[in-house]
Amino acid sequence: MVPRSSILSLALVAAVSAAFAGCARARPARGAVLTPVERIDQFLAAIPTCPSTDGTFPITAIEKVRGRVVKLRGHLIYAPFCTSMKCKDACCNQCRGSWELGEAVDASAPSILLHAVDERWRRTQWTAMDCELGPLRARASAVTIIVTGTLRRTSECSSLDRHSGPLLSIRDELVYTAMCAARER
């Protein structure tokens, strides 16, 4: 006959093992393929919370602060470049781009290119299917981002139109050393 304490010990070990197995399934497995919305959630969650929003400038103040080291306040936005295949459903075109700092509610406000000085925040590239752009934009625009760095003018060369050659534009760029999120404490 098996002692009662041994049965209880086995039951306890089984319950603890089941609990840990449940926790392990709650997190995506290492190397798991994440959706674009899961990737932006993960990216935003990894941005540290700002200790304060004091001394920040809105994106609309760039003319006043160009050439200085500043803290700019805005939202992650994008101008997607998507393939243009004809398809039966609304989810067959691959889109990509870089996150920029701008105003989510005011499309006429300028956007600023983000250029990291170190490798820590270089993950500003994104990819998604065309049907995923709405939820992606909604997630990104919900968080106010504060980026610290030097604001300067830069030229951006794009070769999107292979028939007319490269396109050159002058843009504002923030060469940044720190990024944080202005979250409720």
N, C-alpha and C positions, 0 to 999 in steps of 0.2 A: 504494500500500500504506500502511495506517495504522500508524504507529509503535506498538510494544508499550507504551511509557509512556502513550500516549493511551488505549489500551484499558484499562490498569490504572487510570488516573485515572477513566474513565467507570464502571468497575466499583465503585471506591471511593465515588464520588458516589452511585451507585445503592444501595449497601449502607447508607450513612449516611442517605440519604433514607428508605429502608424502615424503618430503626431508629427515626427520628424519627416516622414515620407510625404505627408500632406504639405508641410512647409516647403520642402524641396520642390514640389510641383508648382507652388504659387509663383516662384521666380522663374523667368525664362532660363532654359538650360544654356550653359556656356556654349557659344557658337551658334545659338538658335537664330533663325532668320526673323527679324523684327519687322513689323509694318512701319511705314513712314511716320504714322502717328505715334507708335510706340517709341520710335527713334527720337522724335522731337520731344516727347515727354521725358525720355531718359536724358537727353541733352540739357533741357531746361532744369531738370532736377539736379544735375551735376553742377550747375552754376551756383556759386555761393551766394548767400543772402547778404545784401549791403548793410553795413552797420548804420548808415545814415544816407539820406538823399540831399543833405545840405551841400550847397555849392555846385549843384548840377545845372546844366543849361539844356533847354529843349532843342530839338533838331532845328527848329525854325530860327535859332539864334546863330547859325553857322557863319554868317557874314561878319558878325561881331567878334567871333572867337578864332577865326582861321589863323593858323600859324602859332597858336599857343597850346600849351598842355592844358587840357580841359577834361571835365567829366560831362559827357553828353548823355541825355536821358531820352529813350525812345523805345521802339518795339522792333523785334526781328520781322523783316518783311522780305519779299523776293519779287523778282520779275522773271517768271519761268521761261525757259526755252524748251519747247516740247516738239516731239516728232509730229508730223501731220498726216498720219495714215487714216484712210477711210476705214471705218469699222462698223460692225453691226451693233455693238453696245458702246456705251460712253466710257469705256475703260480699256483702251488699247494703245494709247500714246504714252511713251516714256518722257518724263519731264525732269529737268535738272537745273541747278543754279547754285548761287551762293547767297547766304543770308546777308542782308544789309540792315543798317540801322535806319529807321524811318518812323513815320507816324501811321499807325494802323487805321485811324479814322479819317485822316486827311490825305487823300491820294495826291493832292497838288503840292504837298510839302516835299522838300528834297529828301532823297535818300543818300546815305553815306556808305561807301565801301568800307568793309572792315578788314584790316590787315594786321595779323598778330605778329609781334616781334619775337615770340618764342613758340615752340611747338605745342604748348599746352592747350591753346584755344584754336588751333587751326582747323578743327572739325566743323567749319561753317559751311561745308558743301552739303547739299541734299539731293536726293533723287526720289521721285514718286511717280505714280501713274496719274494721268489727267483727272480721273475721278476722285483722287485722294487729296487734291489741292485745297478744296474748301475746308475740310477738317484740319489739315496741316496749318493753313493760315489762321484758323480760329484758335488753335492751341498756342501758336507763336505770338499772336497779338494780345493774348490774355495776360502776358507777363511783361512788366516794365523792366527794361534792361538799362543799366548804367555802365558805360564803357569809358575808361580813362586812357588818354593818350594824346598824341599830337595830331591836330587837324591840319591837313594840307591839301593842295590841289595836285592831281595826278592825271596822267593820260591813261585811258583804257582802250586797248585795241581789241576789237571783236572781229572775227572772221565768219560771222553767221551767214552772210550773203556771199557765196563763192563766185557769183557772177560779176559783182561789182568790186570785189577785192576787200581788203580789211577796212573796217570803219573805225575812226578814231574819235574819241570824245574826251572832254576834260571833265573830270568828276572830283568831288570832294572825297577824301579818304581819311579815315582815322587809323593811324598806326598806334595800336593800343597795347598796353601793358597789363591791364586788369579789366575784368568783366564781372559784374555782380547783378543780382536780381533784386528789385525793390519789392519785397514780399511783406505781407502783414505779419507782425510778430505775435 
